[in-house]
């Protein structure tokens, strides 16, 4: 059969680049979380941001997964602060924040 590539054959592909574009700008997550624009993230700001990310914006019913995530929400906020709040002052500064900014 002519349409079968024999085993151990070497295949060569010609590839032509058609377009190179800029990636979409990254969202400044720090600014989105920093509701009062004081360049410091409080536990409340992080908590509110996470809740907004979890709850369906279209008003759809929350799945069991989301309900469980909301239940473990406080623990998640604490874990974020343990990791990000390097100087342990209760706030995550712009310098300490490791996400896109």
C-alpha positions as protocol buffer text, in pm:
chain_id: "A"
residue {
  index: 1
  type: UNK
  ca { x: 0 y: 0 z: 0 }
}
residue {
  index: 2
  type: UNK
  ca { x: 148 y: 335 z: -107 }
}
residue {
  index: 3
  type: UNK
  ca { x: -22 y: 536 z: 172 }
}
residue {
  index: 4
  type: UNK
  ca { x: 160 y: 357 z: 454 }
}
residue {
  index: 5
  type: UNK
  ca { x: 477 y: 506 z: 601 }
}
residue {
  index: 6
  type: UNK
  ca { x: 724 y: 223 z: 653 }
}
residue {
  index: 7
  type: UNK
  ca { x: 851 y: 165 z: 1009 }
}
residue {
  index: 8
  type: UNK
  ca { x: 1171 y: 352 z: 1105 }
}
residue {
  index: 9
  type: UNK
  ca { x: 1125 y: 594 z: 814 }
}
residue {
  index: 10
  type: UNK
  ca { x: 1257 y: 948 z: 857 }
}
residue {
  index: 11
  type: UNK
  ca { x: 997 y: 1215 z: 791 }
}
residue {
  index: 12
  type: UNK
  ca { x: 1090 y: 1567 z: 681 }
}
residue {
  index: 13
  type: UNK
  ca { x: 845 y: 1853 z: 722 }
}
residue {
  index: 14
  type: UNK
  ca { x: 857 y: 2195 z: 561 }
}
residue {
  index: 15
  type: UNK
  ca { x: 708 y: 2456 z: 791 }
}
residue {
  index: 16
  type: UNK
  ca { x: 631 y: 2813 z: 693 }
}
residue {
  index: 17
  type: UNK
  ca { x: 585 y: 3083 z: 957 }
}
residue {
  index: 18
  type: UNK
  ca { x: 284 y: 3288 z: 861 }
}
residue {
  index: 19
  type: UNK
  ca { x: 253 y: 3540 z: 1143 }
}
residue {
  index: 20
  type: UNK
  ca { x: 421 y: 3656 z: 1461 }
}
residue {
  index: 21
  type: UNK
  ca { x: 207 y: 3866 z: 1689 }
}
residue {
  index: 22
  type: UNK
  ca { x: 232 y: 4012 z: 2035 }
}
residue {
  index: 23
  type: UNK
  ca { x: 69 y: 3814 z: 2309 }
}
residue {
  index: 24
  type: UNK
  ca { x: -224 y: 3984 z: 2477 }
}
residue {
  index: 25
  type: UNK
  ca { x: -110 y: 4213 z: 2758 }
}
residue {
  index: 26
  type: UNK
  ca { x: -88 y: 4037 z: 3093 }
}
residue {
  index: 27
  type: UNK
  ca { x: -339 y: 4145 z: 3350 }
}
residue {
  index: 28
  type: UNK
  ca { x: -196 y: 4334 z: 3643 }
}
residue {
  index: 29
  type: UNK
  ca { x: -339 y: 4100 z: 3905 }
}
residue {
  index: 30
  type: UNK
  ca { x: -186 y: 4301 z: 4190 }
}
residue {
  index: 31
  type: UNK
  ca { x: -384 y: 4612 z: 4084 }
}
residue {
  index: 32
  type: UNK
  ca { x: -703 y: 4407 z: 4052 }
}
residue {
  index: 33
  type: UNK
  ca { x: -666 y: 4270 z: 4405 }
}
residue {
  index: 34
  type: UNK
  ca { x: -553 y: 4603 z: 4559 }
}
residue {
  index: 35
  type: UNK
  ca { x: -903 y: 4753 z: 4592 }
}
residue {
  index: 36
  type: UNK
  ca { x: -793 y: 5062 z: 4790 }
}
residue {
  index: 37
  type: UNK
  ca { x: -483 y: 5120 z: 4572 }
}
residue {
  index: 38
  type: UNK
  ca { x: -246 y: 5150 z: 4871 }
}
residue {
  index: 39
  type: UNK
  ca { x: 13 y: 4917 z: 4711 }
}
residue {
  index: 40
  type: UNK
  ca { x: -47 y: 4661 z: 4987 }
}
residue {
  index: 41
  type: UNK
  ca { x: -273 y: 4358 z: 4973 }
}
residue {
  index: 42
  type: UNK
  ca { x: -471 y: 4293 z: 5290 }
}
residue {
  index: 43
  type: UNK
  ca { x: -629 y: 3959 z: 5382 }
}
residue {
  index: 44
  type: UNK
  ca { x: -970 y: 4112 z: 5307 }
}
residue {
  index: 45
  type: UNK
  ca { x: -865 y: 4223 z: 4957 }
}
residue {
  index: 46
  type: UNK
  ca { x: -717 y: 3882 z: 4875 }
}
residue {
  index: 47
  type: UNK
  ca { x: -1026 y: 3712 z: 5018 }
}
residue {
  index: 48
  type: UNK
  ca { x: -1268 y: 3926 z: 4813 }
}
residue {
  index: 49
  type: UNK
  ca { x: -1066 y: 3877 z: 4495 }
}
residue {
  index: 50
  type: UNK
  ca { x: -1063 y: 3498 z: 4538 }
}
residue {
  index: 51
  type: UNK
  ca { x: -1438 y: 3491 z: 4602 }
}
residue {
  index: 52
  type: UNK
  ca { x: -1498 y: 3691 z: 4282 }
}
residue {
  index: 53
  type: UNK
  ca { x: -1286 y: 3440 z: 4089 }
}
residue {
  index: 54
  type: UNK
  ca { x: -1478 y: 3141 z: 4229 }
}
residue {
  index: 55
  type: UNK
  ca { x: -1841 y: 3248 z: 4198 }
}
residue {
  index: 56
  type: UNK
  ca { x: -1990 y: 3217 z: 3848 }
}
residue {
  index: 57
  type: UNK
  ca { x: -2048 y: 3569 z: 3714 }
}
residue {
  index: 58
  type: UNK
  ca { x: -2344 y: 3459 z: 3502 }
}
residue {
  index: 59
  type: UNK
  ca { x: -2550 y: 3377 z: 3811 }
}
residue {
  index: 60
  type: UNK
  ca { x: -2530 y: 3005 z: 3738 }
}
residue {
  index: 61
  type: UNK
  ca { x: -2567 y: 2752 z: 4017 }
}
residue {
  index: 62
  type: UNK
  ca { x: -2246 y: 2695 z: 4209 }
}
residue {
  index: 63
  type: UNK
  ca { x: -2097 y: 2352 z: 4158 }
}
residue {
  index: 64
  type: UNK
  ca { x: -2002 y: 2131 z: 4452 }
}
residue {
  index: 65
  type: UNK
  ca { x: -1636 y: 2200 z: 4373 }
}
residue {
  index: 66
  type: UNK
  ca { x: -1688 y: 2574 z: 4412 }
}
residue {
  index: 67
  type: UNK
  ca { x: -1884 y: 2526 z: 4735 }
}
residue {
  index: 68
  type: UNK
  ca { x: -1596 y: 2319 z: 4876 }
}
residue {
  index: 69
  type: UNK
  ca { x: -1343 y: 2579 z: 4763 }
}
residue {
  index: 70
  type: UNK
  ca { x: -1540 y: 2853 z: 4938 }
}
residue {
  index: 71
  type: UNK
  ca { x: -1547 y: 2642 z: 5256 }
}
residue {
  index: 72
  type: UNK
  ca { x: -1168 y: 2605 z: 5252 }
}
residue {
  index: 73
  type: UNK
  ca { x: -1134 y: 2970 z: 5146 }
}
residue {
  index: 74
  type: UNK
  ca { x: -993 y: 3106 z: 5475 }
}
residue {
  index: 75
  type: UNK
  ca { x: -729 y: 2835 z: 5476 }
}
residue {
  index: 76
  type: UNK
  ca { x: -635 y: 2928 z: 5119 }
}
residue {
  index: 77
  type: UNK
  ca { x: -599 y: 3296 z: 5212 }
}
residue {
  index: 78
  type: UNK
  ca { x: -374 y: 3197 z: 5505 }
}
residue {
  index: 79
  type: UNK
  ca { x: -159 y: 2978 z: 5277 }
}
residue {
  index: 80
  type: UNK
  ca { x: -120 y: 3266 z: 5031 }
}
residue {
  index: 81
  type: UNK
  ca { x: -9 y: 3497 z: 5312 }
}
residue {
  index: 82
  type: UNK
  ca { x: 234 y: 3239 z: 5453 }
}
residue {
  index: 83
  type: UNK
  ca { x: 394 y: 3213 z: 5111 }
}
residue {
  index: 84
  type: UNK
  ca { x: 379 y: 3575 z: 4988 }
}
residue {
  index: 85
  type: UNK
  ca { x: 402 y: 3791 z: 5303 }
}
residue {
  index: 86
  type: UNK
  ca { x: 779 y: 3767 z: 5336 }
}
residue {
  index: 87
  type: UNK
  ca { x: 818 y: 4017 z: 5621 }
}
residue {
  index: 88
  type: UNK
  ca { x: 510 y: 3878 z: 5804 }
}
residue {
  index: 89
  type: UNK
  ca { x: 355 y: 4222 z: 5857 }
}
residue {
  index: 90
  type: UNK
  ca { x: 6 y: 4101 z: 5760 }
}
residue {
  index: 91
  type: UNK
  ca { x: 16 y: 4261 z: 5415 }
}
residue {
  index: 92
  type: UNK
  ca { x: 157 y: 4156 z: 5080 }
}
residue {
  index: 93
  type: UNK
  ca { x: 352 y: 4447 z: 4934 }
}
residue {
  index: 94
  type: UNK
  ca { x: 400 y: 4503 z: 4562 }
}
residue {
  index: 95
  type: UNK
  ca { x: 760 y: 4377 z: 4597 }
}
residue {
  index: 96
  type: UNK
  ca { x: 653 y: 4061 z: 4783 }
}
residue {
  index: 97
  type: UNK
  ca { x: 377 y: 3974 z: 4533 }
}
residue {
  index: 98
  type: UNK
  ca { x: 493 y: 3698 z: 4298 }
}
residue {
  index: 99
  type: UNK
  ca { x: 201 y: 3708 z: 4052 }
}
residue {
  index: 100
  type: UNK
  ca { x: 166 y: 3920 z: 3735 }
}
residue {
  index: 101
  type: UNK
  ca { x: 196 y: 4291 z: 3809 }
}
